[in-house]
């Protein structure tokens, strides 16, 4: 579903055991009808008969375009189950690729020809958009930004700031007009993607509000199957989205204080604090078992806030990969 290559500091072992349990960091399945496999930064995607995709959410974690040296127990389950929940909750307004979740770490769905564009939508001025704005930028991806805005301020209406999907390294900001001019996406398909993006963000915003959260920004990926644009990949997870806690937002904004947020930003901040941003010469800091456990706990906390349900750890006596293989093969045999 995703065209970016994997970069790693040291090749992770397929299965790691730490304080928090096992972590699946690599897969090498051979499913019936398998045509190919793509190993992304976090997900491994298996093409079955050029018709369906088996997407395995591993326990790998990435930041600054690099896969970090240790896996995070239950992270894959968290991401997969959040994405599955939101795909189901939005299927009435936007068609998507999901067919089934035969395992807590696996989604199976329709294969589509992915567009080489990510649709990023922002409801608030924060993150990289704020950094550019603070440096004087008043136009982002062709969208004019009003003067006088402050960090974490809500936009008059959400803005779409697409990026091109790079095979390696960083994605690049691009305007709607340039996407169409270069023929990356046709004008007709882009209009559909834009409409779907706004509808998904509105639905996500409404769902988040019921959980006491603000959906700040997120990204969507689309593909085309049988001539129709459909939503693919994950949506509304802490890896692809940023959430603020609604309680206290106004007070913190007025005082110019950092917002309490739900995202994997805390991992990036820890790396920054340890002088790692994947710059030339940067050395990856040591990931202790205690820190890995803290990340796992944080992802579970994210799940429970975003989904609004108690997270149930999928723990069994058999190897994670053995369980996944058995569950996927059983579904494919139907």
Residue, then its C-alpha position, 0 to 999 in steps of 0.5 A: x500500500x505504501x511505496x517507501x523503503x525501509x531504513x534501519x540502524x541495525x536489523x531487528x530480530x524477528x521476535x524480541x522479548x523484553x519486560x513487556x512481552x514479545x515484539x514482532x519486528x520482521x515477517x517472512x510468510x509464504x501464503x497461498x497465492x502470494x505474488x510479492x511482499x513489501x516491507x515498509x517502515x512499520x507494515x509488511x504487505x503481502x500481495x495475494x493473487x494480485x487481488x487482495x493485500x494482507x497487511x501485517x502491522x509489526x511492532x517496529x517503530x520509526x521516527x525521523x525516517x528510520x526504523x528504531x532498533x527495538x520493537x514495541x510489544x503490542x504496538x502493532x495490535x494497537x495500530x491495527x485495531x485503531x485503524x480497523x475501528x475507524x475504517x468501519x466507522x467511516x465506510x458509509x461515507x468513503x469506500x475503503x479497502x478493508x475486508x477483514x481483520x483475521x488477527x489482531x495485527x492483520x488487516x486483509x483488504x482489496x488491492x488498489x493502485x495507490x496514488x503517489x500522494x498523501x493527503x494531509x489535512x490540518x485543523x490547527x497550526x502546529x508541528x511542521x506547519x507552525x515551524x514554517x509559519x514562525x519563519x515567515x511562511x504564509x503559503x503552504x502547498x498553495x494554501x494562503x495562511x492568514x497573518x497573526x496566527x499563534x501556535x496551536x490555533x485553529x484554522x478558520x477551516x481545515x486546510x489540505x497540504x498534500x505531499x508526494x510519496x518518496x521512495x526514499x527519504x522525506x516526502x515533499x510538500x506539493x500544491x494541488x495545482x502542481x499535482x495536477x499539472x505534473x499528471x501525478x493525479x488527474x484533476x477528476x481523481x484529485x477532486x474525489x480525494x479532496x472531497x473524501x479527505x474533508x469528509x473523513x476529517x469531519x467524521x474523525x473530528x466528531x468521533x474524537x470530540x465524543x472521547x474528549x479529544x481534538x483531531x488536530x491533523x492527519x493523513x490519508x492515502x487513496x488508491x484506485x480499483x475498478x476505476x473508483x477511488x478508495x481509501x487505503x492503509x491506516x487512518x486516525x492512528x497515533x502514528x498518522x494523526x495528532x490529537x489534543x485533549x479537549x479539556x484545557x485546550x483553550x486555557x493552554x492556548x491562551x497562556x501559550x503553553x504546550x498542549x497535552x497531545x496523543x501521538x507518537x511525538x513523545x518518541x520523537x521528543x525523547x530522541x531529540x533530547x538524546x541528540x538524535x534526529x537522523x542527521x549525519x553523525x547522529x548516534x542512536x541512543x540506547x533503548x532500555x527495556x524500561x523505555x521500551x515498556x514505557x512506549x508500549x504502555x503509552x500506545x495502549x493508553x493512546x488506544x484506550x483514549x482514541x477508541x474509548x475501550x479497554x485494550x485487551x492484549x492478545x497473549x497466547x502460548x504460541x509464537x506471534x508469527x505462528x498465530x498470524x500465519x494460522x489465522x491468515x491462512x484460515x481466512x484465505x481458505x474460506 
